[in-house]
Amino acid sequence: MTNKELLYIEDALGHENIMKSCCTKVAGQLNDSTLASYMTELEQKHNDLFNSFLNLL
């Protein structure tokens, strides 16, 4: 794997980690249970994407 590819994966891991954190934070602040549930689903999706990128290493 080239240095440029490693930098891309590192960047993608950072973005997915930020998105996962944001989804967790927002889900905890929402009063609407439907929206909170959706944010929890998005959190899981970003967690799965994070793990997929991590498995590339």
Residue pairs with C-beta under 8 A, 6 or more apart in sequence:
6 57
9 53
9 56
9 57
12 53
13 50
13 53
13 54
16 46
16 47
16 49
16 50
16 53
17 50
19 42
19 46
20 43
20 46
20 47
20 50
23 39
23 40
23 42
23 43
23 46
24 39
24 43
26 39
27 36
27 39
27 40
27 43
28 36
30 36
30 39
